[in-house]
Amino acid sequence: MLNNRLLVSAGAFALATAIAAPAMAGEVRGIVADAGDTDALQAAEVRIEELGRRTTTSRDGSYVFSDVPEGSYTVTASYVGAEPVSFTIAVPREGRVTQNFALGQSGSQILVIGQSASQASALSRKRSADGVSDVLTRDSIGQFPDQNVAESLRRLPGVNVLNDQGEGRFVAVRGLDPNLNATSINGVRIPSPEGDIRAVALDVVSNEIIESIEVKKSLTPDMDADTIGASIEINTTSAFDRREDLYVLRIGGSYNDLRDELTPDLGANFATRLTENFGVSGGLTFYNREFQTDNIEADDWTEDGGLIYAEEVQYRDYLVERERISASLGFDLRVGDTTELYLRGVWSQFDDQEFRRRLVFKLEDANVSGSGLAPQFDDADALIEVERDVKDRFERQRIRTLTFGGESDFGGLDAEYSVSWAKSTEFENGSVDPTIFLGEFEDSGLSLGFDYGDERRPAFNITGNSAGFFDPTLYALDEVEFTALSDAEDEEFAGRLDLGYDFVSDGGVFRIQGGVKARLREKQFEGTIEFYERDDYFLSDVLGEGPSNTLANLAPLPGLTEASDFFFANRNSFDLIQPDSAIDSANEDYTVEEDIVASYLLGRWESDDLLVIGGVRYERTDNTLNGFTTRLDDVGDDEIVTVTPLLFERDYDHWLPSVNLRYAAQPDLILRFAGYRSLVRPNFEQLAPRVEIDEDQEAVIGNPLLQPTTAWNLDASLEYYMTNNGAITAAVFYKDLDDYIVGVTFDSPGSFLGTDFEEAESFINGESAEIFGVELGFYQQLDFLPAPFDGFLVQANYTYTDAEGAVIDGEIGAPGDTPTFRNIELPATSEHTFNAVLGYEKGPISLRLAGTYRDGFLDEINADGPDFDRFVDDHFQLDFTARYQVLDQVQLYFEWININDAEFFAFNNLGGRQNNLQYEEYSWTMKGGVRLTF
């Protein structure tokens, strides 16, 4: 009932105010562009000095002041990096005055092209924003050698990037789990292509089709409330962003040092106005990258008599080919003076072909001796297992978004509206992942030793029965894991309507605004996994070329495709392992329907120096959750698998107040404060009603009763903008989280979802978590220095984050028992992050050296205690970009990624030392080519 009342009030208030509104006075509007009339300048500030009224330009550079009393006024436009420009205008009692502005150095494109232009644009948008935010613009993105959107975002304050195979993949903001962020393209929430999480892997989207990325760190009532970290808003190009047509063609290539292959990197973008009021824009990019990763991983670390060693050690090499295709297409239309409409679509595809070969030592049943950092293993009356395997896996992810919307002005009452569709998928079928050959050595004379003197790169040495160890005929097939189908789909339909009305007074403008939104989402996963065995199949049947791992000799190993080719050619001769296949095919399947209906009401007061936005948002969530109970039982000599459907329905709602203040103590000194409540719903993996229980009554259980994580958030910042394209910024933030979700292990008999168990793993809502942090930024164009040093530009930002929470310490009894918690730094939290850029731009030359530092962080919690928790070491990476403008339309570019060969290292702290859990090397990648502008 309360929800219905709010929905009605949000739609009805504007009609009432429109009826009571006085007749309009004069109107002042215009366009702000660069001096060359090439680009529209978004976020330029326009003031009517005598009235103390202020506004900022939209993405097409337009501004409008309504209800301006008759009289003579001074109108001033300002933009970071440009001198303000003023005009005197005469406003009639009724009618319109058009006043356009051209900012920047006359006859140049200083505000549109290059590093200084990108800094001016980003700072102008940050200055004009309603809340706390940071911005990357199109030209800024192009200045860095970043391979996708995730890597571009790491240049901003408070942003960490979690890598996969050396490439940026997931984004963590202010030390929070990537699942606590929300991501949208052109206002459309992007569903996650991954099967079990909410976080969007931003390596799927090419950064070349992007016009801007805004990271909004505080929320207003008109924004979706499903974020605690930040709302990452990606926008593609509009034809109205520019005053002139744009056509860009890029032809280049990419080369990885370890892989020694040259691959294509191509792109094309355009924006054109077919008429004054109708335009088309779009882009298409293709990037193929082949690279190699050398890897060592260890697990099951043990401390015995002062000797610390891993019971399993893996040496791996990865040969990876990743192909990204991204496309965008947009149409913009002005219908008279009152309505603007748009239709925008984005399509991205990410193909990942991964070959992984491993040499695996399984030593838990071996004899152990030695001392210090040099354990020795032998198989006298004991067992050493050695696996040699290969994975041949092809996976395709796609993201599609389509949105139609617009805005209209009905003479005082204005409206914004849109309908949208988004779908993300992750699809895999036909992957042989992996084929495992097992050598069992017992009383064979095999002995080997490990040297853990280098914590990152432990080395092994075969000291006995080396002939058997290297003999491929002694390695028989253990099993083939075949992914017949892995299909994750996440689809959302949405519609929204926002209505607003402005009350103009001598002191400023008060706006009342309300709206409604519906989001209908369905996420599902279907998998079919099959396990096969065969007696007369050996490693010697599928040997390939020698491995290329630079860290160790892994030979002999299967070839990259020989094992999968053999499987498909002889599939009828393999025996299906029925119980294992049935369990793995059913226990991860689920469907989650999540319908969200929201409404809000806000008031906005804006004067010359003060902006206040306050209001409340209401969100109701309805879930329909479908999963399965998969039970394995021993019946005589047979193993029987029983699959039973599960269905849960639930609903809940939240009231979410917020306030944002922006105060200009001086025109160049901005103070901000924000306080708001937000939430993040549980991950689908945690929420889906899935129960897997084996013959020993040990279970893995999803929890459909989980509550969302909610947070009260506070932000305060100070921003000082310098006259010569620079700024100094400082911000503090605090977040208080409730119902933070943690994993739990029950070690006593109990019952959940109608299933009795002896032991179980699941998820529960835990205790609260707190995050405190500081962000500092410095941006400066050094044009005051004598030539040729006046071409230098510097950017630097630093973030300190203190994020504390609690996890369950060890195992607990049955469900309902009170667990014991231990305090931790929240996973994915880097205490210190730092980004620095030294740029140089003079004449046809543009150079940029960028360094990114991320402090080490806690990655995963281990139920065995803090000594076994997984940590990721700190990371520092240098990248370089060079551009040379040969002609006005021809530019050569060169990019050097990971100059310093930054590595990845994860470890635990057992025994007071860093013990390898994962170590990877990637070496450097170079890209280069030509960019043609027409």
Buried (B, 14 or more C-beta within 10 A) or exposed (E): EEBEEBBEEBBEBBEEBBEEBEEBBBBBBBBBBBBBEBBBBBBBBBBBBEBBBBBBBBBBBBBBBBBBEEBEBEBBBBBBBBEBBEBEBEBEEEEBBEBBBBBBBEEEBBBBBBBBBBBBBBBBBBBBBBBBBBBBBBBBBBBBBBBBBBBBBBBBBBBBBBBBBBBBBBBBBBBBBBBBBBBBBBBBBBBBBBBBBBBBBBBBBBBBBBBBBBBBBBBBBBBBBBBBBBBBBBBBBBBBBBBEBBEBBBEBBBBBBBBEBEBBBBBBBBBBBEEEEBBBBBBBBBBBBBBBBBBBBBBEBBEEEEBBBBBBBBBBBBBBBBBBBBBBBBBBBBEEEEBBBBBBBBBBBBBBBBBBBBBBBBBEEBBBEEEEBBBBBBBEEBBBBBBBBBBBBBBBBBBBBBBBBBBBBEEBBBBBBBBBBBBBBBBBBBBBBBBBBBBBBBEBBBBBBBBBEEBBBBBBEBBBBBEBBEBBEBBBBBBBBBBBBBBBBBBBBBBBBBBBBBBBEEEBBBBBBBBBBBBBBBBBBBBBBBBBBBEEBBBBBBBBEEBBBEBBEBBBBBBBBBBBBBBEEEEEEBEEBEBBBBBBBBBBBBBBBBBBBBBBBBBBBBBBBBBBBBBBBBBBBBBBBBBBBBBBBEEEEEBEBEBEEBEBEEEEBBEBEBBBBBBBEEBBEBEBBBBBBBBBBBBBBBBBBBBBBBEEBEBBBBBBBBBBBBBBBBBBBBBBBBEEBBBBBBBBBBBBBBBBBBBBBBBBEBEBBEBEBBBBBBBBBBBBBBBBBBBBBBBBBBBEEEEEEBBBBBBBBBBBBBBBBBBBBEBBEBBEEEBEBEEBBBBBBBBEBBBBBBBBBEEEEBBBBBBBBBBBBBBBBEBEEBBBBBBBBBBEBBBBBBBBBEEEEEBBBBBBBBBEEBBBBBBBBBBEEBBBBBBBBBBBBBBBBEBBBE
